[in-house]
Amino acid sequence: MLNQNSQWYKLQYPECFVDEDQKMIQKTVADFVDREIMPVRYKIDEDETHEEIVEPILKKLQVDLGFQKTVIPKDYGGNEALSLVSAALKQEQLARADYGISLASACVDWGLVPATMAYLMFPSVKDWGKAVLDKFAPVFTEDRLHFACFNMSEVRSACDIENHLNDARLIRTKASIQGSEWVIDGTKHWASNSGIADLHCLACNMDPASGIEGFALIYVPEPWPGVSHGKYEVKCGARGDRNTSTYFENARVPEDWGIRGSVAWEIFLNNVVSAFAMNIANCVGMMQGAFDILLQYTGDRVVGGKPVREHLSTAMFLGEMVGAISVGRATFLEMCHQFDHPETYGSWISDSMVAKARASLSYIARVANDLISRGMEFMGAQGFARDGLYEKYYRDIAVAKLVLGGVQLGFFSGCRAYYDLDFSSFGPGKLA
Ligand SMILES: Cc1cc2nc3c(=O)[nH]c(=O)nc-3n(C[C@H](O)[C@H](O)[C@H](O)COP(=O)(O)OP(=O)(O)OC[C@H]3O[C@@H](n4cnc5c(N)ncnc54)[C@H](O)[C@@H]3O)c2cc1C
């Protein structure tokens, strides 16, 4: 149970980053997680259809607690709660129990934010935000579970799409305007909530060779003529999140559901970059979840004449985890605070901001993978038995370091705070 009055809490979540409203959101989610997810977390990955466990949990979280309308503007009956500190505190708590559920919830916001951003912050494309929200905000504010999806990855290298230096030139999902409609053809792959999403925010290009000029961000609802799916991917972890291919064949939507060119690209990049900080929070949540199991098990289990955690080799490891969790938490809180205050810290999509967010995520994701894997050593056979609960974190954390372009792109981006490392797909010796 999250004790917000302890000194440890205050040191972990300092007042300079977390205000009273944010503490309230965090406590609501923490209590929900302890009550609704922790008791069934070991069954989540076996809920093939999502009907028994995953969807009932998401319904309570998204609809009953109201998180489905977090990012919808107040004008449309939403919460307009756009603080990344609040969002990260929520993701940390959810990932403490289940990374897949955390992704499924976060990616509803991720799919809706571009329209909200346009409506509230980009006057030149406010009409786009308005058209999308007029049509779809009522879906997400009603008392039923709905999913959105931020759909950019494709079968041929998602990293090349998420690599911002490629300027959208490798997005092969094609959009064109015919009459007063967008016409979309192509295949997307992997997006969270794909296959169950009621609404896609789709990254397309009208003419890949033209790069950003041809880039288009288009909303497509489902079910919709010309939109279909492959099978759900079977993953080693994070199975509370659905991933599949989405096929677009002559899919047509009204022209005012899409935008193109540099402003579309700017909104797209802003949305991508914000997710790096969210995923650091997810990694910290998974480390905390694994640590809590280790702490308890090694306190109860006696070997060599005393509890496992009283042996110095175990204590050294537990202390190392305390350090990593504290550093990871400080990192996402500071990063999200900086995102929440662009008036002081500058653009979200500058080389510096991307370098810090992306390299920090890569580093924390690697450390979390390493520690969760090593932690198994202290649990004996219970470490890899399903009932021991620990192996779930071992499987879930593996996903965290390959999403969002993976650790390599993260570290490459970090270098760009200091020198112009070129890791694009274009230039001498690369693609034409
Ligand atoms: C659970 C889950 C949720 C996801 N959610 C979403 C989502 O919501 N929306 C969405 O659009 N996508 C989503 N994805 C897709 C995800 O972002 C991609 O799978 C990820 O970016 C890796 O892409 P890829 O598998 O195509 O790897 P590839 O692009 O084939 O890359 C392979 C490897 O090449 C290396 N590499 C990459 N770039 C370079 C470079 N420039 N130079 C040298 N080496 C490089 C890296 O090591 C990388 O691992 C999700 C995936 C998963 C598993």
The ligand as a Gaussian input file, in Angstrom:
#p B3LYP/6-31G(d) Opt

LIG

0 1
 C        4.324000      -4.448000     -26.874000
 C        4.581000      -3.529000     -28.025000
 C        3.868000      -2.341000     -28.143000
 C        4.067000      -1.500000     -29.238000
 N        3.308000      -0.366000     -29.353000
 C        3.398000       0.381000     -30.478000
 C        2.497000       1.478000     -30.692000
 O        1.655000       1.786000     -29.851000
 N        2.573000       2.146000     -31.878000
 C        3.475000       1.816000     -32.845000
 O        3.474000       2.447000     -33.897000
 N        4.378000       0.796000     -32.653000
 C        4.346000       0.067000     -31.496000
 N        5.211000      -0.993000     -31.307000
 C        6.285000      -1.241000     -32.270000
 C        7.677000      -0.939000     -31.695000
 O        7.832000       0.422000     -31.472000
 C        8.705000      -1.530000     -32.640000
 O        8.572000      -2.925000     -32.616000
 C       10.107000      -1.176000     -32.252000
 O       10.359000       0.170000     -32.510000
 C       11.136000      -2.035000     -32.992000
 O       10.869000      -2.038000     -34.366000
 P       11.155000      -3.325000     -35.267000
 O       10.669000      -4.497000     -34.501000
 O       10.602000      -3.126000     -36.624000
 O       12.751000      -3.376000     -35.312000
 P       13.653000      -2.957000     -36.559000
 O       13.267000      -1.616000     -37.051000
 O       13.668000      -4.082000     -37.534000
 O       15.081000      -2.848000     -35.876000
 C       15.854000      -4.020000     -35.532000
 C       17.040000      -3.607000     -34.683000
 O       17.891000      -2.784000     -35.449000
 C       18.608000      -1.883000     -34.582000
 N       18.520000      -0.513000     -35.135000
 C       17.445000       0.251000     -35.287000
 N       17.735000       1.402000     -35.893000
 C       19.056000       1.372000     -36.123000
 C       19.980000       2.299000     -36.721000
 N       19.598000       3.487000     -37.197000
 N       21.281000       1.925000     -36.793000
 C       21.689000       0.723000     -36.326000
 N       20.866000      -0.174000     -35.753000
 C       19.565000       0.144000     -35.649000
 C       17.986000      -2.040000     -33.221000
 O       18.836000      -2.869000     -32.445000
 C       16.689000      -2.762000     -33.470000
 O       16.319000      -3.535000     -32.364000
 C        5.046000      -1.836000     -30.209000
 C        5.789000      -3.012000     -30.078000
 C        5.565000      -3.853000     -29.001000
 C        6.384000      -5.118000     -28.902000

